[in-house]
Amino acid sequence: NCIAAPQSPEALLYTIYKQRSDEFRKLFKEVPESEKLIADYTCALQKDILLQGRIYLTENCLCFYSHVFRGTKDIISILREKTAKWIPNAIQINTNSEKLFFSSFSAREKSFLGMFRLWQNFVVLMCPCHTALKLWFAFRCDGLATFF
């Protein structure tokens, strides 16, 4: 019997990062190749039902993937929020037209800080090619990821 040697922690982290980065590229093909994945968080978007998905952060994009939700929104603000009026485990993203409520984070504070810093840096630097940080959505249909 041949037993594979365990990977170093650094090699394991790189493997996980590479998998997530490849997954992100397949889902959000319209995001420029120059955008590097910074972090990703499992969460759920609260609509009539919870839409389980994942938020991906790059240097200039915040992208949410779910099997059933799609669209592009300009982000106005990002706030810490509560579910059930008292449990501090959600993040609200305000756009021009609606309030999007994300919950089910494994580490809400870490996720919030990553998302807020991205938005804050974008607002402070205000890239001349954009008017607002975009929240992009993708959904899967017939086994193919589609960007809208």
Salt bridges, closest charged atoms under 4 A:
ASP22 OD1 - LYS18 NZ 3.00
GLU23 OE2 - ARG54 NE 3.93
GLU33 OE1 - ARG25 NE 3.85
ASP40 OD2 - ARG20 NE 2.70
ASP40 OD2 - ARG54 NH1 2.43
ASP74 OD1 - LYS134 NZ 2.53
GLU98 OE1 - LYS47 NZ 3.01
GLU98 OE2 - LYS73 NZ 2.66
GLU109 OE2 - ARG80 NH2 2.55
